[in-house]
């Protein structure tokens, strides 16, 4: 009789343990998501859109689930669903009713495809302002960089031997928004290492000191980096002033319009290396006069302006000589004309782009801060954004924005709760929470 009673009590005890969801989620991770969602203000985010039919799931709840997805570095919805089903306490923190089945795969897929990206942009702006108020984001030094986000297509597989897989005429059938882009594997001017890819490109503006994102834009892969500068700076200045900032970028942004925009509109400075664009470096004297192919110093022969630039013309020292001779027998020497010999042109530094001293110590030290953008792109890709599983431009924008929001709100929660860890490391924040 006593054995039967003990057996029944053991069964009841096991059932109570199974119903207690706190036994199946580690305490640090549960505390992490509890603090994270307490610091995430979703009051302005649309909960539900009024329409006929079933009420459906809350959009705030689905957004919280996707934030969990990025914090756990999942790339697919199926991984997220398995994780939530095995950690019902975290699903409860997302505001799901864990007494009922969780949403299906198609509910999450429809949410990420149809959600207006402007809602996520406004949410990210709110989190950035929250981070600025507690002093972990500043716009004194801002760095802009882009990173490719690969498409989920076999044409990006390096082991695929399909013909013309990187031809513009061979558009992937899974998504008409995919575009062919090129990613340079090195920033060195003399190294021409690059690879092609199909998908999108994410441009992110980060704080050059803390390496935290301030604003982001997702475009197709064929969009030039320099064409995004005006939009992303204007988008940032609308909610957070970037006046008198120092703009840092690589040589892909070395365009005169970028320099003039930062200087004239935002009264800032540019720290961008010069892109030589296949230009040659002729031999010059200390006075600046170029040396011709025969080894002679060339003479000035006037200035002229074209294409918003001023150029100094240099001519052969024997240009009008009747008795002189060209030792290298230049093709323009025996041309039968009154003015003979070679000519060279040197662009005068009369604009802001060419007036920057790129050899000084201050320029090199400030430019070294650009590595914060590269480090952040590495953290961004580690959340599962290196290769997307979605098949539309709007869904790609939403996934990228959610990844940035997840990394931002993790930092804010770590600083507000005074966690003794590096807020840049997502893994350490989750373990110490």
SENU-732761 format. One record per residue: z, x, y of N, C-alpha, C in turn; residue in one letter. Coordinates in steps of 0.2 Angstrom, whole numbers, plus 5000, padded with zeros to 4 digits. Atoms other than C-alpha are relative to their C-alpha. Layout:
ZXYZXYZXYA...
This chain:
500050044994500050005000500050045006X500049964994500450145012499450045001X500649974999498850235008499549965003X500550044997497850085012500149995008X499850004993498750065029499850065004X500249944997498450245033499250005000X500750005000496650225028499749955006X500250054994496450075040500150035007X499849974993497350165054499550065002X500549944998496150315052499349975002X500650034998494650205053500049975007X499950034993495250115069500050065005X500049954996495650285076499450045001X500649975000493950355072499549955005X500450054995493150195081500250015007X499749994993494250225096499750065003X500349944998493650405097499349995002X500750014999491850355095499849965007X500150044994491950225109500250045007X499849964994492750355121499550055002X500649964999491250435129500250075003X499849944997492250575137500150054995X499949955005492450665120499350034999X500749975002490550695119499750045006X500349974995490250775136500650055003X499549954998491050945142500349985007X499650024994492350925156499750035006X500349974994491551055168499349965002X500650034999489850975166500149925003X499850074997490550795169500350005007X499849994993491450855184499550025005X500549984995489950935191499649945002X500450064998488950775191500449955004X499650054996490350675197500150035007X500049974994490550795212499349995004X500650004998488650805214499849935003X500250064997488350615216500549975005X499650034994489850585227499850035006X500349974993489050705240499349985001X500750024999487350625238500049935003X500050064996487150485251499349964999X500650045001485850355245500049935003X499950064996486250225258499349985003X500650014998484550235265499449994995X500550005005483550245249500049934997X500150075003482750075243500349994993X499750015007483750005229499549964996X500550045003482549875224499549975004X500550034996480949805230499949934998X500050085001480849615232499349984997X500650035003479549545220500249954995X499950065005479349405208500050044993X499949975006479849435190500750024998X499349985002481249525181500350055006X499649964995482549615192499950074999X500249935001482249785184500650045001X499449964999483349935186500050035007X500049984993483950005202499750075001X500449944999482850145210500550055001X499549954999484450235215500250034994X499849985007484950245197499550044997X500549965003483350305191499950075004X500149944996483250435205500650054998X499549955003484950505199499950024994X500249975006484350515182499550065000X500549944999482850625188500450065003X499749944998484050735197500450034995X499749975006485050755181499450044996X500549975004483350795173499850075003X500149944997483050935186500650054999X499449955001484851005185500050034993X500049985007484651015166499450044998X500649965001482951105168499549974995X500450035005482050975158499349995003X500750014997480150955160499749934998X500350065003479850795150500549945001X499550065000480650615151500349994994X499750015007480950615132500650055000X499449965001482150765134500549975004X499550044996483050665148500349944997X499850055003483150515138500550024994X499549985005483950605123500650035003X499449974997485150695134500549945003X499650054997485750535143500349964994X499750045006485950445126500550044996X499549965004486950585119500650025005X499549994995487950605136500149935004X500050064996488350425141500550005006X499549994994489750485153499550025006X500449984995488350565163499549945002X500450064998487250405162500449955004X499650044996488750315168500150025008X500049984994488850425183499449995004X500650024997487050385186500049935002X499950074998487650205188499649964995X500250045006486850145171500549964997X499550045004487650005162500050034992X500049975006488050105146500249954994X499950055005488549945137499349974997X500750035002486649905136499650064999X500549945001485150015131499850025006X500349974994484550135143499349995001X500750024999482850115151499550044996X500549975005481250155141499750055004X500549954997480050295144499649985005X500550034995478850185153500349985007X499750014993480150135166500150065004X500049934996480450315171499350025002X500749984998478550345171499849965005X500350044994478150205182500450015006X499649994994479550245194499750065003X500249944996478950425197499249995002X500650014998477150365198499949965006X500150054995477350225210500450015006X499649994995478750285221499750035006X500349974994478250315239500450075002X499749934999478550505243500450005006X499650004993479150465261500749994999X499350025001480750395254500450074998X499749945002481150565245500050055006X500049954994480550665261500649985004X499450024996481850565271500750024997X499449985004483150595258500250075000X499949924999482850785258500250025007X499849994993482950785277500749995001X499350014999484650705276500450054997X499649945004485250835263500050065004X500149944996484550975274500550005006X499550014995485550905289500750014998X499349995002487050895279500250074999X499949935001486851075274500150045006X500049964993486551125292500749995003X499450024996488151035298500650044997X499549965003489251135286499850085000X500249934998488351295291499750044995X500449965005487351345276499350005001X500750004999485651315283499950025008X500249984993484951395299499350015001X500749994999483251405307499850065004X500249944996483351575316499550044996X500549965004482351655302499749954994X500350045005481151545292499450034996X500649975004479951595278499649954996X500450055003478551505271499650034994X500349985006477751525254499849944996X500350055005476751435241500050024993X500049985007476851425222499549954996X500450055004475651345209500449964996X499750045005476151205199499549984995X500550015005475151205183499949934997X500150075003474351045176500150004992X499950015007474650985159499349994996X500650015003472951015152499850064996X500149955005472251125138499650065004X500549954997471051215151500550055004X499549954997472651305158500350044994X499749965006473051375140499650065000X500349945000472651555140499750024993X500249995007472351545121499449954999X500650045001470951415124499450045001X500649974999469251475121499449955002X500550054997468351325129499550045005X500549974996466751375138500149965007X500050024993466751355157500749965002X499450044999468551295157500350005008X499849994993468751355175499449995005X500650024996467151285182500249945004X499950054996467251165196499749934998X500450065003466051045187500449984994X499650025006467251045172500749975002X499450034998468550925180500449984994X499650035005470050885168500049935000X500150075001469850715161500749965001X499350044999471750675162500249985007X499850024993471850675181499450025005X500549994996470550665194500250045007X499749964995471750745207500050074999X500049925001471750915199499550035004X500549964996470851045209500150084997X500049935002470451225204500350055005X499749964996471551355212500050074998X500049935002471751545212500750035002X499349974998473451635211499950084999X500049935000473551815216500650034997X499449985004474651915204500350065004X499749954997474952055217499849995008X500150004993475152075236499750065003X500349944998474352245237499349995002X500750014998472752255246499550034996X500549965004471952375234500049974993X499950035007472452275218499749935000X500350075000471252125215500249974993X499850035006472252045201500149935002X500050074998472051855201499949964993X500150055005472051705189499849935003X500150074998471351535190500449954996X499650055003472251375186499849935003X500150074998472051185187500749975002X499550044999473351085196500150005008X499850014993474351075213500350065002X499749954997475151185225500649985004X499450024997476951175232500150055006X499849964994477251245250500749985002X499350014998479051265254500250055006X499749964995479951325270500750014999X499349985002481551415267500450035005X499649964995482951485277500050074997X500149935002482651675277500750034998X499449975001484551705276500349984993X499750025006485251595263499549984994X500550025006483551555253500149934998X499950075001483851365254499449975003X500650044997482351245256500249965006X499950044994482151165273499549945000X500650055000480451065271499550024994X500549995005479051055258499549955000X500650045000477350995256499650014993X500449995006476350965240499249995001X500750014999474450985241499650024993X500449985006472951015229499950075000X500049935000472651185223499550045004X500549974996471151215233500150015008X499850004993472151205250500250075002X499849934997472251365260500750005003X499350004998474051415264500049995007X500050004993473651445282499949935003X500250064997473051265285500649954999X499450045001474851195280500550015005X499449984996475851285293500149955006X499950044995475551165307500449944998X499750065002476051015297500750014998X499449995002477551085289500550025005X499649994994478251155305500149945004X499950064996477950995314500549954997X499650055004478750895300500850035000X499449974999480251015301500449995007X499850004993480451015320500249935002X499850074998480550825320500749984998X499350015001482250825312500550055000X499649944999482851005314499750055004X500349964995482451105329499850074997X500149935002481551275325499750035006X500249964994481351325343500350075000X499949934999481351515346500250034993X499949975007481251545327499650064999X500449955002480651695318499649984994X500450035006479251645306499850064996X500149955005479051755291499549984995X500550025005477551745279499650064998X500449945002476351855269499350005003X500649994997474651905273499549944999X500550065001473851745267500149955006X499950044993474551665284499850045006X500249964994473751805295499449975003X500550044997472751685305500249995007X499850004993472651685324500349945002X499850064998472951505325500849994998X499350005002474651525316500450045005X499649974995475251655328500049965007X500050044994474751555343500449945000X499650065001475551395336500850025001X499349985000477251485333500250035007X499849974994477251575350500049955006X500150054994476551435362500449944999X499650075002477351275353500750014999X499349995002478951345346500450065003X499749944996479251495357500350054996X499749955005479551605342499650064999X500449945002478951765334499850004993X500350005007477851795319500150074997X499949935004478251935306499549994994X500550015005476651935296499650064999X500449945001475752085289499249995001X500750014998473952115294499650004994X500450015006472652055282499350045002X500649964997471252185284499349974998X500650045001469952075276499450044999X500549955002468852215269499750045006X500249964995468752305286500150074999X499949935001468552485287500450045005X499649964996469652615295499650075002X500349944998468552735305500450065002X499649944997469152915309500050005008X499950004992469852925327500350065002X499649954997470453045339500749985002X499350024998472253045346499949955006X500150054994471452955362499749944998X500350075002470752815351499350004999X500749995000468952875352499850014992X500249995007468052855335499650064999X500449945001467152995327499449974995X500650035003465352965321499950044993X500249975007464553015304499950085001X500249934999464053185312500650045002X499449974999465853225316500150015008X500049994993465653205335500449945003X499750054997466753105347499549955004X500450054997465952945353500249985007X499850024993465952885371500049935001X499950074999466452725378499349975003X500650034998464952605382500149935002X499950064998465752455390500449954995X499650055004466752295384499649945000X500350075000466152125379500549954996X499550055003467051965373499549954996X500450055004466451845359500549984995X499650035005467351725347500850015002X499349994998468951735358500350074999X499749935001469151925356499650055005X500349954996468752075367499950074996X500249945004467852225359499850065005X500249944996467652405366499450034996X500549975003465952475362500050085001X500149925000465652665358499350014997X500749985002464052745357499950084999X500249935001463252915352500150045006X500049954994463653065364499350025003X500749994998461753095364499649945001X500350064999461352925368499350005004X500649994995460152965383499750075000X500349934999459853145379499350004997X500749995002458053205377500050064996X500149945003458453375370500550004994X499550005006459953325358499749994994X500250025007459853315340500649984996X499550035004460853215327500050044993X500049965006461453335313500049964994X500050045006461653195301499449954999X500650035000459953125305500149924999X499950075000460552945308499449965000X500650045000459352805305499849975007X500150034994459552745323499850065005X500149954995459252915331499250015001X500749995000457352925327499749935000X500350075000456952745332499549995005X500550004995455852785346500249965007X499750034994456952695359500350045005X499749964995457652755375500750014999X499349985002459452735369500050004993X500049985007459652815353500750014997X499449985003461052845340500449944998X499650055003462452745331500549975006X499550034996463652625339500649974996X499550035004465352565334500449965005X499650054996466552425340500750004998X499350005001468452425341500349945004X499750064997469352255344500650035004X499549984996470552275358500649954999X499450055001472352205355500249965006X499950044994472252075369500349944998X499750065003473051935358500750024997X499349995003474751915351500050034993X500149985007474151945333500050085000X500149935000473552125337500550045004X499549964996474952165349500750024996X499449995004476352165335500050074997X499949935003476952335330500349994993X499950015007476952325311500350064997X499849945003477552505308500750015002X499349994998479252485317500549984995X499550015005480852475308500249935000X499850075000481352305314499549954997X500550045003479752225308500150004992X500049995008479952295290500749974998X499450035003481752245289500049925000X500150074999481352065295499649974994X500550025005479852055283500350004993X499749995007480952105268500449934999X499750065001481851935271499549954996X500550055003480251845264500150004993X499950015007480851885247500549954998X499650065001482051745249499649944997X500450065001480651625248499750014992X500249995007480051705231500549994995X499450015004481751705224500149924999X499950075001481851515228499549974996X500650025004480151485220500250014993X499849995007480851565204500549954998X499550055001482351445205499749934999X500450075000481151295208499750004994X500450015007480051335193500550004994X499650005006481551365182500349934999X499750075001482051175184499549964996X500550035004480451135174499449985003X500550014995479251135188499450044999X500549955001478151275181499449974998X500650045003477051155171500249925000X499950074999476950965175499849964994X500250055006476850825162499749945003X500350064997476250695175499350015001X500750004999474450655179499849965007X500250034993474350605198500350045005X499849964994474550685215500749975002X499450034998475850555220500650024996X499549995005476850585204500250085001X499949934999476750775207500450015006X499750004994477350755225500849984999X499450025001478850655219500450054996X499649955004479350775205500250065004X499949944996479250925217500649985005X499550024995480350835230500649994997X499450015004481650785217500350074998X499849935002481750965211500350035006X499749974994482051025229500749965002X499450044998483350885232500650024995X499549985005484250935216500350065001X499749934998484451115221500450005006X499750014994484951065238500749975000X499450035000486250945234500550034995X499649965004486951055221500450065004X499749964996487251185234500549975005X499650034996488051065246500749984996X499450025004489250995232500450064999X499649945001489751175228500450035006X499749974994490151225246500549955002X499550054998491051055250500650004996X499450005004492151065235500350074999X499749935000492451255238500050034993X500149975007491851305220500050085001X500049925000492151495217499550034996X500649975004490451535212499450005005X500650004996488751575219499649945000X500350075000487951415225499250014999X500749995001486251495222499849994992X500150005007486551495203500249934997X499950075002486351315196500450014993X499750005006486951375179500850025001X499349984999488651455185500349945004X499750064997488951295196500249954995X499950055005488851185181500650024996X499449975004490051295171500650005003X499449994997491351315184500349945003X499850074997491351135191500649974997X
